[in-house]
Amino acid sequence: MQNRRQFLKKSLLLTATGLVIGSRPLLSQAQDADNKTSKLTPPPDLFDAQVLDLEFWLKPRTLDLIRPASGERLKLLYWKDGEVIDSAYEQFCHILRDVHGKKTARIDPKLLETLWATQAFIARFGMTKPLEVLSAYRTPESNQRLREDGIPAARKSLHLEGRAADIRIGDLHEEVLGELIQSFKQGGVGFYFRASSRGGWIHTDTGLQRSWKG
Protein backbone atom coordinates (compact mmCIF):
# COMPACT_ATOMS: atom_id res chain seq x y z
CA MET A 1 0.00 0.00 0.00
CA GLN A 2 1.37 3.40 -0.93
CA ASN A 3 2.40 5.61 1.95
CA ARG A 4 1.12 9.12 2.65
CA ARG A 5 3.98 10.82 0.84
CA GLN A 6 3.31 8.89 -2.36
CA PHE A 7 -0.43 9.45 -2.10
CA LEU A 8 -0.23 13.23 -1.60
CA LYS A 9 2.34 13.50 -4.35
CA LYS A 10 -0.07 11.72 -6.67
CA SER A 11 -3.00 13.85 -5.48
CA LEU A 12 -1.15 17.09 -6.28
CA LEU A 13 -0.23 15.84 -9.73
CA LEU A 14 -3.85 14.84 -10.36
CA THR A 15 -5.07 18.22 -9.17
CA ALA A 16 -2.53 19.97 -11.36
CA THR A 17 -3.84 18.16 -14.42
CA GLY A 18 -7.47 18.87 -13.60
CA LEU A 19 -8.41 15.31 -12.63
CA VAL A 20 -9.45 16.17 -9.08
CA ILE A 21 -12.46 18.48 -8.88
CA GLY A 22 -14.50 19.92 -6.03
CA SER A 23 -13.64 19.84 -2.33
CA ARG A 24 -11.07 17.41 -0.95
CA PRO A 25 -12.17 13.84 -1.76
CA LEU A 26 -8.58 12.62 -1.40
CA LEU A 27 -8.10 13.76 2.19
CA SER A 28 -9.98 10.99 3.95
CA GLN A 29 -8.39 8.39 1.68
CA ALA A 30 -4.91 9.72 2.46
CA GLN A 31 -5.61 9.64 6.17
CA ASP A 32 -6.93 6.07 5.96
CA ALA A 33 -3.88 5.03 3.97
CA ASP A 34 -1.50 5.52 6.87
CA ASN A 35 -3.92 5.65 9.83
CA LYS A 36 -2.67 9.17 10.65
CA THR A 37 0.59 7.79 12.01
CA SER A 38 3.20 9.59 9.91
CA LYS A 39 4.08 13.22 9.36
CA LEU A 40 4.05 14.30 5.75
CA THR A 41 7.58 14.82 4.47
CA PRO A 42 7.40 16.22 0.93
CA PRO A 43 9.34 14.29 -1.71
CA PRO A 44 12.34 16.46 -2.63
CA ASP A 45 11.70 16.20 -6.36
CA LEU A 46 8.24 17.75 -6.00
CA PHE A 47 7.73 19.68 -2.77
CA ASP A 48 11.19 20.65 -1.50
CA ALA A 49 12.02 24.26 -2.34
CA GLN A 50 15.68 23.61 -1.58
CA VAL A 51 16.07 21.93 -4.97
CA LEU A 52 15.31 25.18 -6.80
CA ASP A 53 18.18 26.72 -8.75
CA LEU A 54 19.31 30.33 -8.70
CA GLU A 55 17.41 31.12 -11.90
CA PHE A 56 14.09 30.57 -10.10
CA TRP A 57 14.91 33.26 -7.53
CA LEU A 58 16.22 35.79 -10.06
CA LYS A 59 13.32 35.83 -12.49
CA PRO A 60 10.70 38.64 -12.36
CA ARG A 61 8.02 38.09 -9.71
CA THR A 62 4.32 38.45 -10.39
CA LEU A 63 1.99 37.75 -7.47
CA ASP A 64 -1.71 36.91 -7.84
CA LEU A 65 -3.76 37.43 -4.66
CA ILE A 66 -7.44 37.53 -3.74
CA ARG A 67 -9.03 38.71 -0.49
CA PRO A 68 -12.33 36.88 0.08
CA ALA A 69 -13.21 39.34 2.87
CA SER A 70 -13.22 42.32 0.49
CA GLY A 71 -13.76 40.67 -2.89
CA GLU A 72 -10.53 42.19 -4.24
CA ARG A 73 -7.99 40.61 -6.54
CA LEU A 74 -4.55 41.90 -7.47
CA LYS A 75 -2.22 40.35 -10.02
CA LEU A 76 0.87 42.44 -10.49
CA LEU A 77 4.59 42.34 -11.24
CA TYR A 78 6.20 43.59 -8.02
CA TRP A 79 9.90 42.60 -8.29
CA LYS A 80 12.32 42.76 -11.20
CA ASP A 81 16.09 42.90 -11.67
CA GLY A 82 16.67 42.42 -7.97
CA GLU A 83 14.49 45.31 -6.82
CA VAL A 84 10.97 45.75 -5.47
CA ILE A 85 8.79 47.97 -7.67
CA ASP A 86 7.60 50.66 -5.25
CA SER A 87 4.21 51.31 -6.83
CA ALA A 88 3.38 47.60 -6.90
CA TYR A 89 4.59 47.15 -3.32
CA GLU A 90 2.21 49.87 -2.15
CA GLN A 91 -0.70 48.14 -3.89
CA PHE A 92 0.13 44.85 -2.21
CA CYS A 93 0.33 46.60 1.16
CA HIS A 94 -3.17 47.87 0.48
CA ILE A 95 -4.70 44.52 -0.45
CA LEU A 96 -3.00 42.92 2.58
CA ARG A 97 -4.43 45.56 4.91
CA ASP A 98 -6.68 44.94 7.89
CA VAL A 99 -9.96 44.80 5.96
CA HIS A 100 -12.13 45.06 9.06
CA GLY A 101 -9.97 47.60 10.89
CA LYS A 102 -9.63 49.60 7.67
CA LYS A 103 -5.95 50.29 8.18
CA THR A 104 -2.92 49.68 5.97
CA ALA A 105 0.61 48.96 7.17
CA ARG A 106 4.00 48.21 5.67
CA ILE A 107 4.23 44.54 4.75
CA ASP A 108 7.53 42.73 5.24
CA PRO A 109 8.99 42.18 1.72
CA LYS A 110 10.16 38.73 2.90
CA LEU A 111 6.50 37.78 3.36
CA LEU A 112 5.77 38.77 -0.23
CA GLU A 113 8.73 36.63 -1.28
CA THR A 114 7.28 33.59 0.48
CA LEU A 115 3.83 34.14 -1.05
CA TRP A 116 5.31 34.58 -4.51
CA ALA A 117 7.65 31.59 -4.22
CA THR A 118 4.80 29.35 -3.10
CA GLN A 119 2.67 30.36 -6.04
CA ALA A 120 5.53 30.20 -8.55
CA PHE A 121 6.61 26.78 -7.31
CA ILE A 122 3.25 25.08 -7.79
CA ALA A 123 2.75 26.90 -11.10
CA ARG A 124 5.53 24.69 -12.42
CA PHE A 125 2.98 21.86 -12.22
CA GLY A 126 0.19 23.76 -13.97
CA MET A 127 -1.57 25.02 -10.84
CA THR A 128 -2.20 28.70 -11.48
CA LYS A 129 -5.04 29.59 -9.13
CA PRO A 130 -4.72 32.84 -7.16
CA LEU A 131 -3.57 32.63 -3.58
CA GLU A 132 -6.37 33.36 -1.11
CA VAL A 133 -5.36 35.62 1.77
CA LEU A 134 -7.72 35.22 4.72
CA SER A 135 -5.76 37.53 7.00
CA ALA A 136 -2.55 39.55 6.74
CA TYR A 137 -1.90 42.78 8.64
CA ARG A 138 -4.10 43.20 11.72
CA THR A 139 -4.61 46.13 14.02
CA PRO A 140 -4.32 45.37 17.75
CA GLU A 141 -8.08 45.91 18.01
CA SER A 142 -8.85 43.38 15.28
CA ASN A 143 -6.45 40.87 16.79
CA GLN A 144 -8.10 41.21 20.20
CA ARG A 145 -11.54 40.84 18.67
CA LEU A 146 -10.49 37.53 17.11
CA ARG A 147 -9.23 36.32 20.47
CA GLU A 148 -12.51 37.23 22.12
CA ASP A 149 -14.38 35.34 19.41
CA GLY A 150 -12.33 32.21 20.07
CA ILE A 151 -10.40 32.41 16.80
CA PRO A 152 -6.68 31.49 17.04
CA ALA A 153 -4.69 34.73 17.41
CA ALA A 154 -1.56 35.15 19.51
CA ARG A 155 -1.30 38.20 21.77
CA LYS A 156 1.95 39.21 20.10
CA SER A 157 1.00 37.96 16.66
CA LEU A 158 3.31 38.82 13.78
CA HIS A 159 0.15 39.85 11.93
CA LEU A 160 0.40 43.04 14.00
CA GLU A 161 3.74 43.82 12.35
CA GLY A 162 2.77 42.98 8.76
CA ARG A 163 4.92 39.86 8.91
CA ALA A 164 2.29 37.12 8.67
CA ALA A 165 -0.53 35.90 6.46
CA ASP A 166 -3.16 33.15 6.65
CA ILE A 167 -3.53 31.62 3.22
CA ARG A 168 -4.92 28.77 1.13
CA ILE A 169 -5.03 27.75 -2.53
CA GLY A 170 -8.11 26.19 -4.06
CA ASP A 171 -7.97 22.39 -4.53
CA LEU A 172 -4.58 22.14 -2.82
CA HIS A 173 -4.67 20.35 0.51
CA GLU A 174 -3.46 22.59 3.32
CA GLU A 175 -0.98 20.01 4.60
CA VAL A 176 0.78 19.92 1.24
CA LEU A 177 0.72 23.72 1.06
CA GLY A 178 2.15 24.05 4.56
CA GLU A 179 4.92 21.52 3.99
CA LEU A 180 5.94 23.33 0.81
CA ILE A 181 6.13 26.67 2.63
CA GLN A 182 8.04 25.03 5.45
CA SER A 183 10.65 23.80 2.97
CA PHE A 184 11.54 27.43 2.13
CA LYS A 185 12.91 27.74 5.68
CA GLN A 186 11.96 31.40 5.91
CA GLY A 187 9.91 31.53 9.13
CA GLY A 188 7.01 30.03 11.02
CA VAL A 189 4.31 27.77 9.57
CA GLY A 190 1.03 26.98 11.32
CA PHE A 191 -1.29 24.21 10.10
CA TYR A 192 -4.99 24.88 10.71
CA PHE A 193 -7.12 21.93 9.61
CA ARG A 194 -10.88 22.38 9.44
CA ALA A 195 -13.56 19.87 8.40
CA SER A 196 -15.52 22.06 6.02
CA SER A 197 -16.09 22.41 2.30
CA ARG A 198 -13.41 25.11 2.20
CA GLY A 199 -10.96 23.18 4.33
CA GLY A 200 -8.40 24.84 6.58
CA TRP A 201 -5.57 27.27 6.03
CA ILE A 202 -1.86 27.82 6.56
CA HIS A 203 -0.27 30.56 8.63
CA THR A 204 3.07 31.75 7.26
CA ASP A 205 5.30 34.39 8.82
CA THR A 206 8.82 35.80 8.69
CA GLY A 207 9.69 35.08 12.31
CA LEU A 208 11.79 32.26 13.71
CA GLN A 209 11.62 28.87 12.00
CA ARG A 210 9.00 26.83 13.83
CA SER A 211 5.78 24.93 13.13
CA TRP A 212 2.58 24.06 14.97
CA LYS A 213 -0.96 22.80 14.50
CA GLY A 214 -3.96 24.80 15.63
Stockholm file with secondary structure:
# STOCKHOLM 1.0

chainA/1-214         MQNRRQFLKKSLLLTATGLVIGSRPLLSQAQDADNKTSKLTPPPDLFDAQVLDLEFWLKPRTLDLIRPASGERLKLLYWKDGEVIDSAYEQFCHILRDVHGKKTARIDPKLLETLWATQAFIARFGMTKPLEVLSAYRTPESNQRLREDGIPAARKSLHLEGRAADIRIGDLHEEVLGELIQSFKQGGVGFYFRASSRGGWIHTDTGLQRSWKG
#=GR chainA/1-214 SS CCCHHHHHHHHHHHHHTTCCCSSCHHHHHHHHHHTTCSCCCCCTTTTCGGGCCHHHHHSCEEEEEEETTTTEEEEEEEEETTEECHHHHHHHHHHTSBTTTTBCCCCCHHHHHHHHHHHHHHHTTTCCCCEEEEECCCCHHHHHHHHHTTCCCCTTCGGGGTCEEEEECTTSCHHHHHHHHHHTCSSEEEEECCCSTTCCEEEEESSSSEEEEC
#=GC SS_cons         CCCHHHHHHHHHHHHHTTCCCSSCHHHHHHHHHHTTCSCCCCCTTTTCGGGCCHHHHHSCEEEEEEETTTTEEEEEEEEETTEECHHHHHHHHHHTSBTTTTBCCCCCHHHHHHHHHHHHHHHTTTCCCCEEEEECCCCHHHHHHHHHTTCCCCTTCGGGGTCEEEEECTTSCHHHHHHHHHHTCSSEEEEECCCSTTCCEEEEESSSSEEEEC
//
